[in-house]
Amino acid sequence: MKQALQAAILVCVLGGLWAGAALAQPAPATGIYACTDAKGRRLTADRPIADCVDRDQRVLGTTGVELRRVGPTLTENERAEMDARRRQQLAEQQRLREERARDKALLLRYPEPAAHDAARAEALAQVDSVMAVAQQRLQELGARQKKLDTELEFYQNDPRKAPPGLRRQLQENTDSQQEQRRFLQHQAQERQRINQRFDAQLAELRRLWAGEAGAAAVTARE
């Protein structure tokens, strides 16, 4: 009787140990990781595979069906490169949006060559008008210069004896003529810049006009 009781106690103790051992076992894996590494080897494991951190890894179920994919684990440099590429893509997208908006505005402003020609003529006419005034002023200064030179002839033997007022007028006239010539040179450069700007616009507009004409022809055929 005593032996039977001891045997029963032993069975209970062993049962408890087995239950504790079962609870201590790790939980079954949620999937099998599979990949082909850089050397072409097909690898599998119950956790992410270190030799495949640079590529996708498939996570398979117990039946071999793919459950999901795990992307490559990127290094800090690789993440920086990816961020740089993403920023570059965003910048390019922004540039394209701005270019399309600029093209649209250009077409709205100059829907045909005549409108562009008229705008060029108007811009050049404004510069020509300013230059005409400067040319007139320069001619007036030249005429004034001749009068002052005539007065100075009385002192040609010794110009230093000329009155201070006369010398001052001569110097002011000379300075004014130089200023007008510089102004005319600047306006001539401005005229050149206007033509260059309109030439560049015209080249772009010809492309846009051709694109619109092509789109209209396709629409007409449809």
C-alpha positions in Angstrom: 0.0 0.0 0.0 2.8 2.3 0.9 4.6 1.5 -2.3 1.5 2.2 -4.4 1.2 5.6 -2.7 4.8 6.4 -3.4 4.4 5.4 -7.1 1.4 7.7 -7.4 3.3 10.6 -5.9 6.2 10.0 -8.3 3.8 10.0 -11.3 2.3 13.4 -10.2 5.8 14.9 -9.8 6.9 13.6 -13.2 3.7 14.9 -14.8 4.3 18.3 -13.4 7.9 18.4 -14.7 6.7 17.3 -18.2 4.1 20.1 -18.2 6.6 22.7 -17.1 9.0 21.5 -19.8 6.3 21.8 -22.4 5.5 25.3 -21.4 9.2 26.2 -21.5 9.5 25.2 -25.2 9.8 28.1 -27.7 6.7 28.9 -29.6 6.6 27.4 -33.1 8.0 29.6 -35.8 5.5 31.8 -37.6 7.1 31.0 -41.0 10.2 29.8 -42.9 12.4 32.5 -44.4 13.8 31.6 -47.8 16.1 33.4 -50.2 18.8 33.1 -52.8 22.0 34.8 -51.6 24.6 36.7 -53.7 26.4 33.4 -54.4 23.3 31.7 -55.8 22.7 29.5 -52.8 19.1 28.8 -51.8 18.8 29.3 -48.1 16.1 28.7 -45.6 15.8 29.4 -41.8 13.2 30.0 -39.1 14.4 33.6 -38.8 15.7 36.3 -41.1 18.8 35.1 -43.0 21.9 37.2 -42.4 23.3 36.4 -45.9 20.3 37.9 -47.5 20.0 41.2 -45.7 20.7 42.9 -49.1 17.7 41.4 -50.9 14.1 40.3 -50.4 13.3 37.3 -48.3 10.2 35.2 -48.7 8.3 34.1 -45.6 6.7 30.7 -46.3 3.9 28.9 -44.4 4.0 25.3 -43.3 2.5 24.3 -46.6 5.2 26.2 -48.6 2.8 29.0 -49.6 4.4 32.4 -49.5 2.9 34.5 -46.7 4.7 37.7 -47.2 8.0 39.2 -48.2 10.6 41.0 -46.1 12.5 43.8 -47.8 16.3 44.2 -47.6 17.8 45.6 -44.4 19.6 48.8 -45.5 22.7 50.2 -44.0 22.9 53.8 -43.0 24.7 54.7 -46.2 22.1 52.9 -48.3 19.3 54.7 -46.5 21.0 58.0 -47.1 21.4 57.1 -50.8 17.7 56.1 -51.0 16.7 59.4 -49.3 18.9 61.3 -51.8 17.2 59.5 -54.7 13.8 60.2 -53.3 14.6 63.9 -52.9 16.0 64.0 -56.4 12.8 62.4 -57.8 10.6 64.9 -55.9 12.8 67.8 -57.2 12.4 66.5 -60.7 8.7 66.1 -60.3 8.5 69.7 -59.0 10.6 70.9 -62.0 8.3 69.2 -64.4 5.2 70.7 -62.8 6.8 74.2 -63.0 7.8 73.6 -66.6 4.3 72.6 -67.6 2.8 75.6 -65.7 5.4 77.9 -67.5 4.5 76.4 -70.9 0.8 76.9 -70.3 1.3 80.5 -69.3 3.5 81.1 -72.3 0.8 79.7 -74.6 -1.9 81.7 -73.0 0.1 84.9 -73.5 1.2 84.1 -77.0 -1.3 81.8 -78.6 0.0 82.5 -82.1 3.2 84.0 -83.8 1.5 87.4 -84.5 1.0 88.0 -80.7 4.6 87.2 -80.0 5.8 89.5 -82.9 3.7 92.3 -81.6 5.1 91.9 -78.0 8.6 92.0 -79.3 7.9 95.1 -81.4 6.4 96.9 -78.4 9.3 96.1 -76.2 11.8 97.3 -78.8 9.8 100.4 -79.5 10.0 101.4 -75.8 13.8 101.1 -75.8 14.0 103.0 -79.2 11.9 105.8 -77.8 14.3 106.2 -74.8 17.3 106.0 -77.1 15.8 108.7 -79.3 15.5 111.1 -76.4 19.1 110.4 -75.4 20.3 111.0 -78.9 18.5 114.3 -79.0 20.1 115.3 -75.7 23.5 114.3 -77.0 23.1 116.5 -80.1 22.1 119.4 -77.9 25.2 118.9 -75.8 27.3 118.7 -79.0 25.9 122.0 -80.2 26.6 123.5 -76.7 30.1 122.2 -76.9 30.7 124.1 -80.2 29.6 127.4 -78.6 31.9 126.9 -75.6 34.8 126.0 -77.9 34.2 129.2 -79.8 34.4 131.2 -76.6 37.5 129.3 -75.6 39.3 130.3 -78.8 39.9 133.7 -77.3 42.2 132.0 -74.8 43.8 129.4 -77.1 47.3 130.8 -76.5 46.8 130.2 -72.8 43.7 128.2 -71.9 44.5 128.7 -68.2 43.4 132.3 -68.5 39.9 131.3 -69.5 37.3 132.3 -66.9 36.5 129.6 -64.2 32.8 129.7 -65.3 33.7 128.8 -68.9 36.1 126.0 -67.8 33.4 124.7 -65.5 30.8 124.7 -68.3 33.2 122.9 -70.6 33.8 120.2 -68.0 30.1 119.7 -67.2 29.3 119.5 -70.9 32.0 116.9 -71.4 30.8 114.8 -68.4 27.2 115.0 -69.6 28.1 113.8 -73.1 30.0 110.9 -71.7 27.1 110.0 -69.5 24.7 110.1 -72.4 27.0 107.9 -74.5 27.2 105.3 -71.6 23.4 105.5 -71.3 23.0 104.9 -75.1 25.4 101.9 -74.9 23.4 100.4 -72.0 20.2 100.8 -74.0 21.7 99.2 -77.0 22.7 96.2 -74.8 19.2 96.2 -73.4 17.8 96.0 -77.0 20.1 93.1 -77.7 18.9 91.3 -74.5 15.3 91.8 -75.5 15.9 90.2 -78.9 17.7 87.3 -77.3 14.9 86.8 -74.8 12.2 86.8 -77.5 14.3 84.6 -79.8 14.5 82.0 -76.9 10.8 82.3 -76.3 10.1 81.9 -80.0 12.1 78.7 -80.2 10.1 77.3 -77.2 6.8 78.5 -78.6 7.4 76.9 -81.9 7.7 73.6 -80.1 4.5 74.2 -78.1 2.6 75.5 -81.1 3.6 72.3 -83.0 2.5 70.2 -80.1 -0.9 71.8 -80.0 -1.3 71.5 -83.8 -0.4 67.8 -83.6 -2.9 67.3 -80.7 -5.6 69.1 -82.7 -5.0 67.0 -85.7 -5.3 63.8 -83.7 -8.5 65.0 -82.2 -9.9 65.9 -85.6 -9.1 62.4 -86.9 -10.9 60.8 -84.0 
